[in-house]
Amino acid sequence: MEGYHNQLKQQTARISVVSNTLLVVLKLLVGVFTGAVSIISEAAHSAVDLIAALVAYLAVKKSSQPPDSQHAYGHGKIENLSAAFEAVLIVIAALWIVYESVQKIKSPHVPEFLEYGLLVMALSMIVNYWVSGKLYAVAQLTGSHALEADALHLRADIWTSAGVLIGLTIIKLTGLYWLDPVIAIAVAMIVFKAGFSMTMKSVYELTDICLPVQEEEAIRAIVIHHPAVIAFHQLRTRRSGSFRLIDMHLVLQKNMHLDKAHAVCDEIELLIKQQFAPCDVTIHLEPCDYHEGFGACPAECKEKCKNE
């Protein structure tokens, strides 16, 4: 299954690279031809999406490599790094769009042949809607942060393309050409917001923030409902790219045979992996009288100590 997921991620990332390449070329050509800064700003936005798609492709390809002597936990963090890099690119693109728009306001230019701009914006929306949907679906299936970041880029591009499409339509109908740079600045604000949100998420992942509360609660439920478990504590979780890394201390009967204790750990690991794959689960075993207060392993300790 893991090999299938890695192959699927790479195939999906390649689709994003191809689609973004075509859109960058089309938007840039039409933007230069019409002289509309809003279209050129969209070309810049798509260029950022293209770079992000390339980074995502390289990231999922590298992160799928197995652990080695220098990366015992695998290469999953590369996906987190790529998402952070993409976020920085988005912020830079937004600032560049604002700069170009202000220059256009100072030196007004009347765009021409806006029907070509309308056509390329509509095409961009259709293509990005389909590609972003595919990226997001695969990201959800595989837990890929790189693909999720790429999908969010393209979804932002859909809204900005829609804004430019509406703006160009108004310009063509009313002749209010000053709207062109104003629309471009509005696009930049949307792009900046997306980049800022993605930056914060990437920072959290790179600093080993815990898994979401609902995921940790699900893990707790799996462990504490196992009939052989007396208690558990020191549950620690984090993410490394698509992988969830989970470890805990598990309290079992002090007289339990080692092979039985090992079987209990295997069962718990399997249950967790069935719900949260791909993941790596590490369990440290402790006898029930290891800590003061466990005494003779009373059954009620299960509830008393489950969140200790």
N, C-alpha and C positions, 0 to 999 in steps of 0.2 A: 504493500500500500504506500509506504513512504517513497519508494522509487517511482511509482505512478504519480504521486503528488509532485515530486520534483520535476518530472518530465512535463506535467501539466502546467506548472508555474512558468517554466521556460518557454513553452509554446505560446502561452497567453501573453507573456512579456514581449515576445517577438511581434505579435499582432499589434500591440501598442506602439512599438517602434515604427513599424511600417505605416500605420495610419497617421501618426504624428508627423512623420517625414512628408507625406503627401500634403497634409494640411498646412504645414509651414510654408512649403513652396507655393501653394495656391494663394494663401493669404498675403504672402509677401509680394507676389507678382501683381495681384489685384490691388493691394494697398498702394504700391508704387505707381501703378497705372492710373488709379483714380485720384491719388493724392490725399486720401482720407486717413488722418492720423489714427482714428479709431480702429480702422482695419489693420494698419501697421502695428498698433499696440496689441491687437489680437494675434498677429503673426509672431510678435515677441513672446506673448503668452504661450502660444503653441510651441515655440522654439524651446521654452523652458520645459514644457511638457515632454518634448522630444528628448532633451537631455535627461529628464527624470526617468523616462521610459528606458533609455539606454542604461542608466545607473541601476534601475530596478532589474533589468535583464541580467546585468553582470552580477548584481547582488544575489539574486536567487540561484544563479548558476554556481557562484562561489560558495554560498551558504549551504548548498546541498551536498558539498563534499563531506566525507566522513571525518571523524576526529583523527588527529595525528599527534605526534609527540609534543608539539608545541601548543596544540589546541585540544586539550582533553575533553572539553565540553562541546566540541564541534565549532562550526563557523557561523552560527546563527546571528551573532551580534553584527555581522556585516550588513544584514538587512536593516537593523536599527540605525547603523551609521548611514546607510544609503538614504533612509527616510529623512534623517537630519540634514543631509546634504541637499536633498530635494527641497526641503523647507526653506533653506537659506536661499536657494535659487529663486524660489517663488517671491520672497521678500525683495530680492534685488530687482527682479523683473517689474514688480509693482512700482518701486521707486523710479526705475527708468521710464516707465510709462508716464508717471506724473511729470517728470522732467521734460519729456518730449511734448506733452500736452501743454504745459506752461509756455514753452517756446512757440507753439502754434497759436496760442492766445495772443502772444506779443506780436507775432507776424502772421496774421490771418491768411488762410489759403482756401479757395473755393474748390471743393472736390468735384470731380466730374465722373460721368458714366457710373453712377451709383448702383445701377441695376446689377452690375457685375459683383459689387460688394454684397448686395442682398442675396444673390445666388450662392456665393461662397460661404456666407454666414449660415444660411439654411443647411447647406451641405455639411458644414462643420458640426452643427447641432445633431444632425442625424447620425453621422459617423461616431461622434464622441458618446452619444447616448448608447449606442450598441456596444462599443468597445469598453466603456466604463462599466456597463452592466456585467459584461463578461469578466472583466478584471475583478470587480467586487465579489462576484459569485465564487471565483476561484480563490480569492483572498480569504473569504469566509470558510471555504472548504478546507484550505490548507493552513490557515493561520498566518499567512504571509503579510508582514507589515509593509514590505516594499511594494507589493501589488496593491495593497489597500491605499497606500499613499498615492500611487499612480492613478488609481481609480478616482480618488478625491480630486486630484488635479483636473482630470477630464470632466468631472461633474461640475467643478467651478467654471471650466471652459464653456460648458453648455449654457450656463446662466450669463456669462459675459458675452457670449456670441448672441444670445437672445437680446440682451440689452443693446448691443451694437446694431442688430437687425432692426429693432424698433426705432432706434435713433436715426439710422440711415433712411428709414421709411419716412419719418417726420421731416427730416432735412429735404428729402426729395419732394415731398408734398408742399412744404411751407417755405423752403428756401432759407431757413434759419441755420446758416452754415456755422455759426459760433457754437452750435450744439455738438459739433464733431469732437473738439478737444474736451468739452465738458463730459461727454459720454466716455471718452478714454480715461478721464480721471476717476469716474465712477467705477469703471472696470478695474482700475488699479486698486481701489479701496477693497473691492471684493477679493481680488487676488491677494492683497496684503493680509486680510483677515484669515484666509485659508492658510497662508504661509505661517502666520503667527501661531494658529492653533496646532498646526502640524509640528512646528518647532517645539512647543511645550510638550506635546505627546512624545516626541523623540527624546527629549531631555529626561522625561520620566522613565522611559524604557532603558536608556543608557545608564541611569543611576540605580538600576535594579529595584524599581518600585514593585510592590507586591502585586499578585494577580488581583483582579476585581473581587470585591467582597462576595458577590454571589458565587464566584468560582471557588473561593476558599471555603465558603459554607457548604458547597456541594462536596468538596473533598473531606471536610470534617464529617459530614453525614455518612459518606462511604466508609470511613475508618471506624467511627464509633458504633455503627450498626453491625459490624462484624462480630459474630458471637464469641470469638476467642479473645477479643480486645478488651482489656480492663480499662485502659486509659491511654491517652497520647498527649504530647505537648511539644513545644518548640517547632510548630509547623512553620516552615519558611518556604516562600514561593517567589519566583521571578520569571522573567521571560528572556529568551535569547533567540531573537528572530521568530521563527515559527514554533520553536520549542518552548514548552513550559518546564521549568526546573523546580522540582518539589522535594523537600526532605522533611523528616519528622523523627521524633523519638516515640517508640511504641512500647507500651507496658503490657507484658503478658504474664501468665502464671509462672512463678519462679521454678516450678518442677516440670515444666513442659519440655519435652524432648527437643533437641536441636532440629531434627528433621521436621517435626511438626511446626515449630516456630518459623522455620524457613518456608514451609508450605503456606502458612498464614500470610507471611510477607508477600509471597508470590500472588496469592489470591487478591490481596489489597492492591498491589501494583497493577494487576490485570484489570480490576474494576475501574481504577483511576484512568488507566490508559484507554479503556473502552470509551470513556467520556471526554477525555482531554488529549488524545493523541494529536500530534506527536509530543511526547513528554518523556522526561527522565525522572524516575522516582527513587530516592535513596532513603532507606529506613534503618534507624539505629535502634536495636532491641535493648530493653531493660527489664529485669525481673521485678515483680510487683512489690517486693520488700526493699528495693534498692534505695527508695526515698523514704525519709522519715514520715510516718503517717500512713503508709500503705499497710503496715502490720502484717496480718496473715492473709493478705489478698482478699479483703471483703468484696462482695459483689457490688455493694453500693458505691464503692470507689469509682466505678465506671462513670457515674454521673458527676461525682464530686470533682474528679480530676480531668475530665475530658478536655477542658480548655485551659488547664493549668499552664 
